[in-house]
């Protein structure tokens, strides 16, 4: 899918005004519940707002909210080429349930082929650097294209999802992409997410019922046993402080320049 031409979607804010407004927006959004955060974001950013869904239970809850609040918000997902079959099936079930289209962004064939030729098909098991390279090519580069022509993006992140997310805020400045990041479920416990999903009959990945608490690529995700951290099943061969794919890295140079 080709991202929209930025000239076709006029900016509402300059880059500087976006960054300077984050602290005030954060104070406003902290007083709102999840659905009201989405409504506020829609009213504030208009058609320069998008939602990145990883198809996990949190993102399914956010999709339900968007469908009921403002279905014109652009929803997209990243297809790494190595997702579970259940994840692909969930895309179709979600589109059918809500009558919306989830844009699918895939990695560049040439990049994937070159990486595999040099490092092997399962390079991610060899080292953290190799795993991050795979995540970068299969996910991060696609996300850069998906975020074109946006001022803000909605994510389904929560504070208690792991060590790397404990300082999460409802509204943040995303240095990596030069955008405002909005996390409407930032302070929701896992139990509240499941209560919302079940009470609203929200479609979700059946792998969650089989012990998969956080679902990514099939080769890098396993079920979680009782007592383990919610993200223990992601890249289980690495230490908890390394368990991010690069999409939600704080600080550092802009990924848009890659």
PyMOL commands that set and color helices and strands:
alter all, ss='L'
color gray80, all
select helices_A, chain A and resi 6-8+15-30+34-48+57-69+85-98+109-119+123-125+128-146+159-161+163-165+190-199+206-210+218-220+240-242+255-257
alter helices_A, ss='H'
color red, helices_A
select strands_A, chain A and resi 49-52+74-79+102-106+152-154+171-174+179-182
alter strands_A, ss='S'
color yellow, strands_A
deselect
rebuild
show_as cartoon
